[in-house]
Amino acid sequence: MKARIKITLKNGVLDPQGKAIQIALGGLGIGGVDEVRQGKYIEVQLTESDEGRARATVERMCKDLLANTVIENYSYELVA
């Protein structure tokens, strides 16, 4: 089973990397970009076949290591 995890900054948290990307896009002549928010995408291959236990494992990964839950949100999907 594979977990596809998406981590993004919470609304209201400043995103200096997103701002740098936005400025760089303007420098490349790409207009019409009002805001850029960057995040992380992580794929984890799990040996677990039980969906409930896999979800519990991914929740623990996200809360304990992958996401800073003070300033970041996370979501994930499990795929066979």
Secondary structure, DSSP 8 states (H G I E B T S, - for coil): -EEEEEEEE-TTS--HHHHHHHHHHHHTT---------EEEEEEE-----HHHHHHHHHHHIIIII--TTTEEEEEEEE-
